[in-house]
Amino acid sequence: MKVLITQSNYIPWKGYFDNIQQADVFVVFDDMQFTRRDWRNRNYIKTPQGLKWLTIPVEVKGKYYQKINETIISESGWYQSHLSLIKQNYSKSPFFKELFPWIETLYANAQFEYLTDVNVFFLKEICGFLGIKTKFMDSREFELKEDKTERLVTICKELCATEYLTGPAAKSYMNEKLFEEEQIKISYFDYEGYPEYFQLHTPFEHQVCIWDLILNTGSESRKYVSKNEAINN
């Protein structure tokens, strides 16, 4: 049983979906503190002038320690500006006419109060498009401890996990010994080696939101969300 536990991101890049597809269970770990100027509520699209942020406005004033799953969206019409920017910058992409109506429908149905709900809605719908069948769970379904690594180990134990999947940045803070004691293998993702695909504007950028891949490659996008081999610890 392979388990991925990480924070939700807004329309993340292809590597995020690669992570999900390698797991049997994906636990959305939004019990963590919301961080400003991060991927939780924003992501990049490509434009003729370079990269541009699509940002979901959220309530942050005076809420320094709020969790991601406590973060409230502050403007109800945010999705209209996002759709406008997507249309403006991707109208000439090969699969725009075919897939933009679907994207419009997703945004129209993503009118939730909390950021986590918006992110998870998009993640599940996009996984469906990409043919990813990983089970989604929420960290609020588990009894969590204070220590960061203990929280992860507890979730893995409750799921009877044999392998924990995580990004390379986790090496800097994770107590690997706690996993070893429970005989849970740790595998770190390697984000190198993704193939390039057609993009409207040069130079090529890997770390842009998933809409870029989908609108430029259509159903072929599943081939570019490639299953990289994790570097085993």
N, C-alpha and C positions, 0 to 999 in steps of 0.2 A: 504494500500500500504506500504510494507516493503522495506526500502532502505538501502543498504550497500554502504559505501563510504570509500575506502581505497587505499593504494599504491599497485602497481603491484609488485609481487615477481617472481623470477625465479623458475620454477617447485616446488612450495611450498608444504608443508606438508598437510596431510589429513584435519587438522582443518581449513585450509584456504578454502578448497572446501566445507566443512561443512558450513562455513559462507556464501559462495555464494549461496548454495542451499536453505538456509533459507530466502533469499531475493527475492523480485519480480524484483527489478532492482539493478544491481551492477554498481556503478560509479567508474571507475578507476581514482584515484585521484593523478595523477603523476605531478601535478603542484607544488608539494612540492620539497624542496631541496634534491638533491641526497646525501645520506650518505654513506661514505666508510665503509667497513667491516660490511655490513648489508645484509639483505635477498634480496635486489633489484636485484643483479646480481650474486648471488651464493646460493648454497644449499648443504645439506649433502647427501651422499650415504653411505651405510654400506660396509665395507671391512673386511677381516679376521683380519686386524690390528686395526680395530676401524673405527670411522667416518672419512670421507675424503670430502673435499670441491670440488664441481664442480663450477668453477668461470668463468663467461663471462668477458673477459678483456675489460675495457672501458677507454675512455680518461678522465683523471682527473687532469692532471698537469696544474696548473694555473687556474683551473675552480672550484674555491672554493664554488661558490654560484649557480652553474648550477642546473636546475631542473631535475627531473628524466626523464621527456619527452624530455629534451634537451641533454641527455647523449648519446654519440656516441660510438659504439663498435669499438675497436681499432685493432682487428685482425680478418681477414675474415675466417681463418681456425679453429677458436675456437671449432666449433661443432665436428670436427673430433676427437679431444682429449677427448671430453666428451663422445662420442659414444664408443671410445676405452675403457675408464674406466668403463662405464656401462657394456659393453660386458665382460670385464675382471672379474668384481666382481659379475655379475648376471647370467653368462652363465649356472649355475647349478640351477637357480631358477625354480620353477615348470612351469611357463608360458613364459619362455624366448623364446623358439623356436616359439611359437605362436605369441607373441607380439613384439619382438624386431624388426622385419621387419617394423612394423607400426611406431615404435619409430624412426627408421632410416629415414623413409620417412618424418616424422615431422621435424627432424633436417635438412634434405636436403632442406626443404621448408621454413625454418626459417631464411633465409639469408637477414635480414633487417639491415638498417644502424643504427637505434635507438633502444636502450635497451627496451623502452616501447613497441615497436612493436613486438619484440621477445617475451617478457613476455606475452602480451595479446594473441598472436597467440597460444602459448602453453596452456594458461588458457582456451581459447575457445575450443580447440581441446580435451583437457582432460575432460572438462565439458561434451562435447559430448559423450565421452566414458563412463563417469559416469552417464549419463542420466540426467544431470542437465540442465534445460531449462531457467534459469534466464537470463533476458535481460541485455546485456552489454552496457554501455554508457561511454563517456570520459568526464572528468571534463572540457575540453576545449570547450565543447558544452554549458557551462553555463557562465553567467556573475559573476565573482568571486570578493569578497571584500577582504580587507587586513586582517581583523581579522580572526583567524583560525576557531573559532566556527561559526562566521557569515557566512563564506563560506559554511560550512556544512548545516546550517539552510537554506541558500538561495537555495541550490541544492534541499533540501528536499521540500521546498515550491514550487519550480518550477515543481516538480514531483508529487505534491499533496500527499506527504507522510504522513501517520498517525503514522508510527513507524520508528525509526532510529536504525539500528543495528551496534554495535561496540564492540571492544575488551575491556577487563577490564583495560588495561593501559590508556585508554582515560579518565578515572576518574581523573587522575592527572592534566589534562590541560583543560578539557572542561567546558565551562560555561553552566551548565544544565538549568539555568533560561531562556536563550534565546529559548531553545526548549519548555519549559513549556509555555512561552508566546504565542507560535504559536500552542499550543496543540498537539505537536508531542511527542509521547512516546519514551523514550530511553530504549533499551534493551541491556544489556551487556552479551557477550558470556561467557559461562563456558567451559573451555577446559579440565575439569576433566572427567574421566569415559569412555574414548574410549576403546573399547575391543582390546586385543592383537590379532595378527595374526601370521602365520608362517613367520619367518625370517631366513635367512641362517646362521647368526652368532649371538651368544649371547654376552652380555645381550640384552634383547629387548629394542629397542629405538622407541619411538613414533614420535619424531621430526626429521624425515628424509624426503627426498623429495618423492613426490607421485610415482615416478618410483618404489620405493621399494615395496609399497603396490600393485601396478598394476602387477609387474612381479612376485610377490609371491602369489597373490590370483586371478589374472585374472578378469573375469567378477564378481566374488564375492566381488571385492574391493568396489563395491557400498554399500555393507552391512556394511563395516568398516568406510566409510565416513558417520557416523551415525549422525542423526539430534538431537544434544544435545539441550535441552531446555535452552534458554537464561535466565539469571537472570534478571528479570524485575526491573527497577528502581522504 
